[in-house]
Amino acid sequence: METSTTSTIVEALTRAIVDHRLHPGTKLAEQKLADHFGVSRTLVRQALFQLSQNRLIRLEPARGAFVAAPDVNEARQVFAVRRMLEAEMTRAFVREATPAKIRALREHVAQEKAAVAEGDAADRNALLGDFHVRMAELMGNEVLTQMLGELVSRCALITLMYQSASAAEHSSEEHAEIVKALTAKDEALAVRLMTEHLLHVEQNLTFDRKIPSNDISMALS
């Protein structure tokens, strides 16, 4: 029951952040959240810790929990590193590609398309980020998988909050084109498509959203 309640709090706060009903920097008071959900502050604390692991909020000693405020400059730097790393990953993947690995990527793209169609922003963006980590996993390189996973997680809040549904749909379509190039073992095309894809994701982020509410009760209602 406790896990279920914690999950409910995590889901509600995630949705409020994704839907731009909670502004970056908003303080998430434990007692106010406990009152709203009718649970103990312990459960709220567990939920906030989970959200901090997902980088949706930040926990500050002696100050409390705050909705994370994405740093645009940091995002640009992360995308730059990803382009360098993933270009080489794509080259290596082409050389190691097998029917089973290609099939696994196709199945992942199919899941992306389903999430885009359903309009689930959190699920959609998680799957879009996981496509890149999935490539590393299929190569059997644990170090690459871990490094890329950390980079993708640093991008997660930015894309979650500032990527539109249409941009996400286009992103999934680009994944499908990358898989086609990998299937054809066209290294040059696959690398170019991956690099362009990451540039498009960065360029399609919209940072001029309407400022959401700082009021937790209104945002969760």
N, C-alpha and C positions, 0 to 999 in steps of 0.2 A: 504493500500500500504506500509506503514511504517513497519508494522509487517512482511509483506512478504519480504521486503528488508532486515530487520534484520535477519529473518530466513535464507535467502540466505547466508548472511555473516557467520552466525553461522555454517551452513551446510558446507560451503567451508573451513572454518578454522578447523572444526572438521575432515573433510576428510583429510586435509593436515597433521594433527597431527596423525590420525589413520594410514595413509599410510606411516608414517615415513618420510615425506617431510619437516617437521619442527622439529628442534631439541629441546629437553627440555632445557629451559632457554633462548630461543630466545625471544628478545624483540619485541613486536607487536606495532609498532608505529602507533598511531591513524591517523596521516596525510597520511602516506604511504598507509594504508588500505583504507582510504577515497578516495584517488586518484585512487587506484586500482579498487574499486567497483563503483566509480563515485557517491558517496553519501556524506552526511554531516558527520562531526565528531561525531555529536550527535547520529546518527544511529549506527556508529561504536562503540561508547561507550556503547550503549544499548546491542549490540551483545557481546561485551567483558564481560559485567556484567553477561549475561546469561551463557557464557562459564565458568565464575568464579564460578557460582552456581553449575555447573556440575563438578567442580574441574579439568577442562581441562587446565585452565590458572589460574595464581595468579595475583591479583591486589595489587601493592605496592604503598602506599601513596608517592606522589612527585616523583615517579620513573616510574610508568606506568604499562603496562600489559606484562606478560611473560608467555611463554608456561610452564606449570607446570613440575617440575622435580621430578618424583616419587622417593620416598625414600624406598629402598629395606628393610631396617631394620624395618621401620614402617609397611610395607606390611606384613612382617613375624609376627609382633605382632598382627596386625589386624586379620590375619588368625587364630592365636592361640586363640584369644578371640572368633572368630566366631565358631571354633570347640567346645569350651566349651558351648557356648550359644545354638548352633543349635543341639547339641546332646540331650539336655534337651527338646528343642522344638519338636524334632522328636518323643521323647518318649511321650510327651503330645499329639501330633497330632494323634498318633496311637490310643490312648484311646478315642479321640474325633472324629475319622474318621467317615464320613457318605458317602453314595453314591454320594451325591451332591458335597461334598468337593473333593472326589477322581476324579469325572468327571471334576471339575474345573482345577485340577492339570494336568489331561491328556490333556485337551484343551490347557493349557499353553505349555506343552512339544511339542505338535503338532506345535504351533507357532514357538517355538525354532527351530525345525527341518526345517521348511520352510525358516527361516532366514538364517540358516547355508547353506542350499542348494542354496540360492540366492547369497551367498557370501557377504552379507551386514554386515561388521564388527561391526559398531556402533549399529545397530538394534539387531544383534546376541548377543552381549555382554550385552546389556541392558536387553534382555529377560532372558539370563542365570542368571544374578544377581537377576532379579525380581522373579524368581522361588522361591527363599528363602524367599523373602519378602511376596510373595503370600501365602506361608504356614502360616506365622504369621497372615496375614489378614483373612484367612479362619478360623483361631482359634478365631477371634474376640478380640484379645488382642492388643489394640492400643499402649500400651507402648512398647511391644515387637516389633510391626511393625515399630514404629519410631526408636527404638534403632538399629534394624537390618538394616533398610533402611540407617541409617547413616554409619554403618559399611560397608555395600555393596558399598555405594558411595565412601568411602575411598579406596576401592579396585578397583573401576571402571576404573580409568586411568591406573593403573598397568595392569589389564587384557586387557583393550582396546588396549594398546600399545605393550604388550609383549606376548599375547596369540595367538598362531597360529590357523589357520582355522581347522587343524586336531585335535588340542587339544580341540577346542570349540565343534567340532562334538562329540568327546568322552565325553565331559562334558554333553552334551544334552542326550547322551545314558545313562550316569550314573543317570541323573534325572529320566529317564524312569524306570530304575531298582529300584530306591528309591520308585517311585510311586507303582510299583508292590508289594514291601514289605509292604508298607502302606496299600494297598488294602487287602493283606493277613493278616493284623494286626500282622505281625511278628515284634515285637518291637526290639528284639535283632539284627535281620538282618537289619532293617531300620536304626537303630543308627549306626551300623558298616558301612553300605554303605554311609551314610551321612558323617561320619568322614573321611573315605577313599577318598570320592569324594573331600572334601575340601583340603585334603593333596595333591591329584593329581593335582588340579587346581594350588596350590602353586608351586608344583614341576615342572609343565609344563611351567612355565613362563620362557621366554628366554630373558636374559638381555644383550646378546652380539650382538645386532642388528647393522647393518651398520649405521654409523653416518649420519643423514640426513642434508639437506641444512639449513643454517641459513638465506638464502636470501628469504624474503617473496614473492617477485615478481616471482621468479623461482618456489617456492613451490606451489604457487596458479595457475601457468600457466598450 
